[in-house]
C-alpha cells in the first residue's frame, strides 16, 4: 500500500511542476514544446496507477 501512495505523490509532484512549466511557456513565449503537456499526462497516469494500487491493496487486506 505504501508503494501506491508513493507513486501517487510522485505523480502529483510531476503534474505540479509540469503545469508550472506549461504556464510559463504560454506566458513567456518559450516556444511550442509539447514536453510539459506530456509531463502532465505522465503525472496523471502515475496518480491513477498509484490510486489503483492503493485501492487494490485495501480490498485484499
C-alpha positions as CSV (number, residue, x, y, z in Angstrom):
1,X,0.0,0.0,0.0
2,X,2.9,2.3,0.6
3,X,4.1,1.9,-2.9
4,X,0.8,3.1,-4.3
5,X,0.9,6.2,-2.1
6,X,4.5,6.9,-3.1
7,X,3.6,6.6,-6.8
8,X,0.6,8.9,-6.3
9,X,2.7,11.6,-4.6
10,X,5.4,11.4,-7.2
11,X,2.8,11.8,-9.9
12,X,1.3,14.8,-8.0
13,X,4.7,16.5,-7.9
14,X,5.2,15.7,-11.6
15,X,1.9,17.3,-12.5
16,X,2.6,20.3,-10.4
17,X,6.0,21.1,-11.9
18,X,4.8,20.3,-15.5
19,X,1.8,22.6,-15.1
20,X,4.1,25.4,-13.9
21,X,6.4,24.8,-16.9
22,X,3.5,24.8,-19.3
23,X,2.0,28.0,-17.9
24,X,5.4,29.7,-18.0
25,X,5.8,28.7,-21.7
26,X,2.4,30.1,-22.5
27,X,3.0,33.5,-21.0
28,X,6.7,33.9,-21.7
29,X,6.6,32.7,-25.3
30,X,9.1,29.9,-24.7
31,X,8.2,28.1,-27.9
32,X,5.8,25.3,-28.8
33,X,7.3,22.5,-26.9
34,X,5.0,19.6,-26.1
35,X,7.1,18.2,-23.3
36,X,5.3,19.8,-20.4
37,X,2.0,18.6,-21.8
38,X,3.3,15.0,-22.0
39,X,4.7,15.5,-18.5
40,X,1.2,16.4,-17.3
41,X,-0.2,13.2,-19.0
42,X,2.6,11.1,-17.4
43,X,1.9,12.6,-14.0
44,X,-1.9,12.0,-14.2
45,X,-1.2,8.4,-15.3
46,X,1.1,7.9,-12.3
47,X,-1.5,9.3,-10.0
48,X,-4.1,6.9,-11.4
49,X,-1.8,3.9,-11.1
50,X,-1.0,4.8,-7.6
51,X,-4.6,5.2,-6.7
52,X,-5.4,1.8,-8.3
53,X,-2.6,0.1,-6.4
54,X,-3.7,1.6,-3.1
55,X,-7.3,0.5,-3.7
56,X,-6.3,-3.0,-4.8
57,X,-4.3,-3.4,-1.6
58,X,-7.2,-2.2,0.5
59,X,-9.5,-4.8,-0.9
60,X,-7.0,-7.6,-0.2
61,X,-6.4,-6.8,3.4
